[in-house]
Amino acid sequence: MAKYEVTKTIDVRGEVCPVPDVETKRALKKMKSGEILEVLIDYPMSKERIPETVKKLGHEVLEIEEVGGSEWKIYIKVK
């Protein structure tokens, strides 16, 4: 069973800044309060930048899960 009830997933693996950041913001704008966005990344800088951006936008980072040597899933709850 999944940890979170994910509403939408975006896969930005293979992309470098600012693409993951921009795509995350774009996806969040289209979502409703309470929904959960899952972001798949493999660019280490995005692991730092996306949570900062999300917090500035007023949303909540639920978890940053490492899923491989250099891949992560970021779970974001829309506020």
Secondary structure, 3 states (H helix, E strand, C coil): CCCCCCCEEEECCCCCCCHHHHHHHHHHHCCCCCCEEEEEECCHHHHHHHHHHHHHCCCEEEEEEEEECCEEEEEEECC
